[in-house]
Amino acid sequence: MSKPLKIWNGRGDQVEYDHYYVCAATKKEAATMIAIYENPSLAQRPDISFHINRTLREMGTYYAEGCWGSRMNGITPERGLWATRKGESWESKPVRLV
């Protein structure tokens, strides 16, 4: 039986996206999804755990666990990563990245 999914929302990469919404079975899976999205070459690197741990620390400080966020209303939680672009209005829906 698969683990129930958890949700988080928090600050984005601060370059293109100002906010991320992530859904995964574990916080580590969510951090891995974010880290690899931001730097796809990490999937092939031996130091990937350093980057995942850095993302986990970021999530501990800047993410709300268990909160999907009002922009995600109407979007069913499923494994993945969504984001809103910098400068978008609060009425805009996040785009799916992963």
GIQUI-V316491 format. One record per backbone hydrogen bond with DSSP energy under -0.5 kcal/mol. NH is the residue of the N-H (numbers start at 0). CO is the residue of the C=O. E is the energy in kcal/mol with one decimal. If there is no record, write none. Layout:
# GIQUI-V316491
nh=NH co=CO e=E
nh=NH co=CO e=E
This chain:
# GIQUI-V316491
nh=5 co=23 e=-3.6
nh=7 co=21 e=-2.2
nh=8 co=63 e=-1.3
nh=9 co=19 e=-2.3
nh=10 co=61 e=-1.1
nh=11 co=17 e=-1.1
nh=13 co=16 e=-1.9
nh=17 co=83 e=-1.9
nh=18 co=83 e=-1.2
nh=19 co=9 e=-3.5
nh=20 co=81 e=-2.3
nh=21 co=7 e=-2.3
nh=22 co=79 e=-2.5
nh=23 co=5 e=-2.0
nh=29 co=25 e=-2.1
nh=30 co=26 e=-2.8
nh=31 co=27 e=-2.4
nh=32 co=28 e=-2.3
nh=33 co=29 e=-2.2
nh=34 co=30 e=-2.9
nh=35 co=31 e=-2.6
nh=36 co=32 e=-1.9
nh=37 co=33 e=-2.6
nh=38 co=34 e=-1.6
nh=41 co=38 e=-2.4
nh=42 co=39 e=-1.2
nh=43 co=40 e=-1.4
nh=44 co=41 e=-1.9
nh=47 co=44 e=-1.1
nh=49 co=46 e=-0.8
nh=50 co=46 e=-1.1
nh=51 co=47 e=-2.4
nh=52 co=48 e=-2.6
nh=53 co=49 e=-2.0
nh=54 co=50 e=-2.1
nh=55 co=51 e=-2.5
nh=56 co=52 e=-2.2
nh=57 co=53 e=-2.1
nh=58 co=54 e=-2.7
nh=59 co=55 e=-2.0
nh=60 co=56 e=-1.2
nh=60 co=57 e=-0.5
nh=61 co=57 e=-3.2
nh=62 co=58 e=-1.4
nh=63 co=8 e=-3.2
nh=64 co=62 e=-0.6
nh=65 co=6 e=-3.4
nh=66 co=63 e=-0.9
nh=67 co=65 e=-0.5
nh=71 co=68 e=-1.5
nh=72 co=69 e=-1.5
nh=74 co=71 e=-2.7
nh=75 co=73 e=-0.6
nh=79 co=22 e=-2.2
nh=81 co=20 e=-3.0
nh=82 co=94 e=-2.0
nh=83 co=18 e=-1.9
nh=85 co=15 e=-2.4
nh=87 co=84 e=-1.7
nh=91 co=88 e=-1.4
nh=94 co=82 e=-2.9
nh=96 co=80 e=-3.5
nh=97 co=80 e=-1.8
